[in-house]
Amino acid sequence: MNAHTRTEFADLMDRAGLGIEEASTLLSVSDRSIRRYIEGAGSRVDPLKLEKLRQVANERCKHQPEGAGFRFIDLFAGIGGLRVPFEEIGGRCVFTAEWDRYSRETYKANFPEPADSEHLFAGDIRPFAAEPEKVPSHDVLLAGFPCQPFSIAGVSKKNSLGRPHGFLCDTQGTLFYDLAKIIAHHRPPAFLLENVKNLERHDGGKTFATIMHVLRTELGYNVSHRVISSTPWVPQKRERIFIVGFRNPEIAFDFDRLAVPEGDGPKLGAILDPEVDPKYTLTSHLWRYLQGYKEKHQSAGNGFGYSLFGPKDVTRTLSARYYKDGSEILIDQPGNRPRRLTPRECARLMGFEKPGQTKFRIPVSDTQAYRQFGNAVVVPVVRAVAQIMKPCIGEALLRDGRAFPDALQAGLPLPEPRIAAE
């Protein structure tokens, strides 16, 4: 197989949003053959199989909102939780950056791009920050910039090791500055940043003060921020800080306009499947270990240990470490050992799909899926923020002398979220 055919096959895989197992089923070949096709090893791909893959890719890519009214970029994108709501309000993603290859696999499975799309997909953002002119022009910048240097767990771990954190961290702590370089170069009318709640308190508030200084004073944006809990939208206690900036100081963005659902919010039973594969039930050994661990810490007077939840409960925060033992969210099974959430249930817990749906594509292993959902944003929360940003984005474009995009005008139908497209 020549390099051109290999590149075409890999490209069609991405556009079709297929994982290796799905492609092998579609084309009636082994997983090993699919990997060889991707890597350019072995025999030539059957033209009929290539055409079948092309048909699937073209069909899925029909959902790309090419007529969208504004352009946005998706940095530190994860699996696309920020992208979904901004496509829903009429945006078109023209650039994505995500360094983790498994997250890229899930992202591409849910956001296939036409062959002639202008969209660019980058891994490491740092080379683009060094040459920000390579990032396409855009109206809105979205970024869930890495939170580990500012999280309670990350800070505690690095303190114990005597290592720097926050803006002193040589690896992740400088990524905010890479983000700032792109904003400084392109001067987008608006941006939305997301991070952990603890960002405000890190290093006695100095980290957050530095971020605000960069955004407000050095970059000249009118910036608002708010910590939002996910419990009105999903049965999970997850608090995240959202930072919204508009370049024009006359744009009257106000977080107080956020539409928060009334009432107690949904309960866990709404997202649980009635029947689950027994493999998600804890082994006897692991269950004994977790019980002993909790008893040891309870006798010491602290609260470390597993947490058990039933259908009428709201869970703790799903974390990226959930794949290890699931201890922060164990599902009670009366008469049996508890179980983990399934990746599909995690998708619903994070709002990537509604209860009863199975539309979000999960092409990776359970371990990688748990990591990805644990690192993701709660989509309905971002959706609520996007809705109050929507008229302000339209106004910002008008004030720049741009045409007011039809998709941003009140009362007009919005494009269907591509993530829900089959």
N, C-alpha and C positions, 0 to 999 in steps of 0.2 A: 504494500500500500504506500503510495507516495504521500508527501507531507500535505499536499493540497487536500486530498481526500480525507486524511485524518482530521485536518482542521475543520473541514466541512461537517464531518460526523460529530465532532465535539461541539461545534457551534449549534447544530441541529438538536443535539441532546439538551443544551442549555435552553434553546428557544422553546422546545417542546415541554420543558419543565419535568423531565424524566430522570429518575434515579437509575442506577445500574439494574436493580431487580425489575423495575417497571419496563425498562427498555428491553431486557432479555425476554420478558413475557410477551411484549408487543411484537418483537421480531422473531420469536421462537428460536432463540439461540441461548447459549449458556452465559452466565455472568462473566466467565473468563473471556469469552469471545468479545463481549461488549468492552471489557477493559482493554483487550488487544486492539480493537477498533479505535478506541480513544487514544491509546498510546502510539498507534501507527505501526504495531507489530503484527506479523502474521499475514494471512491472505487478504485479498482485496474484498471490500464490502460488496455484497450482492446489490446491484443497482436497484432491484425491486424493493429490497429492505430499506435502502437509503431513501427511495421515493416515499415509502410508507412513513418513515420518520419525518420527512419533509412535510407531508400532508398534515400530520399531527401538529407539527410546529406552526404551520401556517394557520391552522384552525384556532389554536390557542392564542396566537398573537393578534387575532382579529379584535380582541378585547382591549388592546392598547389604545388609550384615549388620545389619538394623534391630534385631535382638534382642541385639546385642552387650552385654557386661557392663560395660564402662567407657567413658568418654568421653575422647578426646584431641584436642589441637590440633596442627597441623602448620605451623610457622613457618619462613620462608625455605625453602620446601618443595621448590624445584627441580622435579623430575619425579616425586617421590613415593617415593624410595628408603627414607625412614624410615617412611613410612606403611604400606607393604606388610607388614612383619613384625608391626606392632602390630595390624593387622586380623587377621592370622593367629592371634594369641593371644587374640582375642576383643574387640578394641577397636573403637570406632566414632568416626570422625573427624567433629567438629562444626564445625571452623573451619580454614581453610587460608589462608595468606598467602604470596604469591610475586609479586614485582614485575615479572619479565620476561614479556612477553606471549607469547613463543614457548614458554617453559617452561609457562606456564598452558595453552597449547593442548595440549601433550603430556600434561600432568597430567589435564586434563579428558577427554581421549580415553581414558585408562586408568582413571579413577575417575568414571564418570558418576553423577549424583545424581538420585534421583526428584524429580518436580515438587514433592511435598509434604515434601521433606527439610528438616530444620532446619539443615543444613550451610550455612555462610557462606563465600564465597570473596573474599578481599581482595587488593588489589594491594600498595600501600605499607602496611607495618605501623605506621609512625610515627603516623598519626592514631589508630589503635587503642591505641597505647601512651599517647598523650595522654589518651585516654578509655577506660581498660582495662575499664570496666564493659560496653563494647560487645562485648567478646570473650566468647563463651559460657562458662559454667562448665565445668570439665573436671577429670579425675582425673590425667591425664598430659600434660605439655607436651613436645613434640618440636621441636628446632630445630637445623638445620645452619647456624648463623649465619655471615655472610659471613667468609671466611677470607683474602681478599686482603690486608687491612691487616696480617695476622700472618704471611703466607707469606714464604719466603726471596726469591722472585722479586718479589713486591709491595714488600717493604721495600727491596730493592736498587734497584728502579726509582725509588721515591720519594726515597730518599737521593740518588740521582744528580741528581734534579731539585730538591733542596733543599726537598721538600715534607714535611709531617708525616705520620705513619702511626700505626697502632695506636689508642690512645685519644685521640690528638691529632688524628686525622683527622676533619674536619668532615662528611664524607659517610658513610662506612661505619663508621668507628671508634666512633661513638656508638650503633650498632644493638644492641650488647650491652646498653647501658643501657636501651634500649627494651624489650628482652627481659626485663630485670630488673624493669622497672615492671609488666609483666604478671604475672610470678611474685609480686611483692610484693602486688598487688591480689587475685589469685585464690587464692594459697597452695595450689597443687595438691599432692596427696600425693606426686607424683613428677615428675621431669623427666629427659630425656636430651638432652644437647647434643653436637654433633660439630664438629670443626674439624681443621685441618692439624696435623701433628706438631710443626711449628716453633712453635706457639703457646706451648709450654713455655719456649722459649729466647728468644722475642722480647724485645728491649730488656733483655737480661741477666736475663731471668726476671721482670722487674717487671710486664709485662702479665699473665702468668699468675697472679702473686701477687695482683694487683688483682682479677682474676676470682674467684679462690678466696676472697678477703676479702669480696667482695660476696655470693657465694653462701652462704658459711658464717657469716660474722659479721653482715652486714647483713640477710640474708634468713633466717638460722637453719636452714639445711639441712645434713643429714649427707651429705657429698659424697665420692665416690670417682672416680678417673680412671685410665685406662689407655690406652697407645698400643698399637694392634692392627694387625698386618700382615695383608694380605688373601691372602697366598700359600697358606695352607692351604686356602682355599676357591676361589680363581680364579687363573688363570695370569698374575698381575700383581703387581708389587711396589708396594704402595700402603699407606702407614702413615698412620693417622689417630688422633687422640685422641678418646676418648669420655668424657664427664663425666656421671655419674649422681648424682642427688640425691634423698633422701627426707626429707620434712618431719619425720617421727617418728624420733627418734634411736634408738629401739629396733628399727627395721627392720634386720636383719642382711644387708644386701646385700654380696656379696663377688665381685669380679672374678675371683678364683682359681677360681671355679666354672665359668668360661667353658669350654664344650665345644669344643675345637680339634681338628679332624680330624687323625688321625695320618698319618705317611708324608710323602712329598715334595710332595704336592699335585698338582693337575692341571697339564697342560702345554698350551701354546698350540694344538696340533693339535686338542684337544677342542672348541674353539669356532670353528674355521675352516670356512668353506664350501668344498666341493670345487671348485665353479665360481663364478667371480665376474665381474661385468661388467668388460670391459676398461677402462672409464673410471676405475677405481680404480688402474690401473697408472700409475706416474709417467711423465710425458712425458720425452723425451730431454733437453730443455732443463733441466727441474727436476732430473733425476738428475745431469746434469753439474754443475749448480750445487752441489748437496749434496755431491758427491764433492770438488769443489774447495774448498768451505768447510771440510770436515773435514780435508783435507790441509793447508790453511793453518794451522789451529789445532794440528794434530799437530806440525807443524814448529816451532811456537812453544812446544810443551811442555804444552799443555792438552788437555782431553778433549772440547771442544765438537764437535758434529757429529751426524750421523744415527746411529741404532742399527738393526741388521738382526737379525731374529729368524726362526727356523724352528719347525716343529711340536713339537720337543722342548724348547723354551725357555719361560722365564717372562719377560714383558715388563717394561719400565720402567713408570712411572706414566703413565696416560693423562691428558692435560691438556686444558684448555678451548681451547688454541691448536692442537689437533690438526688443525683444518680448514685451517690455513695451508699446511702442506706434509707433515704426517704424519711428520716426521723422527724423532720420539722412538720411534715404533713402526712400522718398515717391515717388511713381510712378504717374505721371500726367495722369489723365483720363479726357480729354476735355469733358465738359458738365456734369461731375459728380465729386464727391469728390475723392481725391487721394486714393491710396491703398498702402498696404505693398507689399513687395516682398513675394512670396510664399517660403516655405522651399526648394522646388525643384529649384526655380530660384536662391536661395542662394547657393545651391550646385553648380550650374553653375558659379555663380559669383566668387566662391572660386576655380573653376577649378576642382572640383571632377568629373565632367562629362562635355561632350561637349554639345553645344547648340542642342536642339532637343532630347537629350537622357534622359532616366529615369532609368539608370542602378544602380545608387548609392542607396542603400537601406536606407530608413529613417523609422525605426520602432518605433520611439518615438513621443511624442506630438509635436505640432508646437512650443510651448514654449521651450521645451528642444532642438529641432532642431535649433531654432534661436540662442540659447546660444552656441550650439556646433559649428555651422558654424562661429559665431562671434569670437570664440576663436581659430579657426583653422588656418592653413597655407594655402597659395595659392599654390595648387599642381603644376601648370606649372612652377612656380618660383623654387620650390624645384627640379623639374625635370631638369631644366637647370643647377642647382648646382650639382646635382647627375651626370650629363653627364660629367662635367669637373673633378669631383672626380674619375670617373670610371677608367681611365687609371692609376691614381695615386694609387688607391686601389690595382690594379693588381701589380704595381711595388712594393708597400709596402710589399705585400705578397711574392713576389719573393725575395726581400732583406731579408726576414725572413727565407728564405730557403724553402718556401712553393711552391707547384705546382701552376702554373699560371692558374687560373680558365678559362675554355673555354668561359664562359659567359662574361668575361671581355675583351676578345680579339676583336679587331676592325674587323668589317665586318661580324661577326657571328650574326644570328638572336637572338633577345632577347625574353624572355618569355612574353606572353601577360599579361597585368596587370590584376590581379585577381579581382580587384575592378569592372572591366567592364564585368565580366563573369556572365552569366545568369544560 
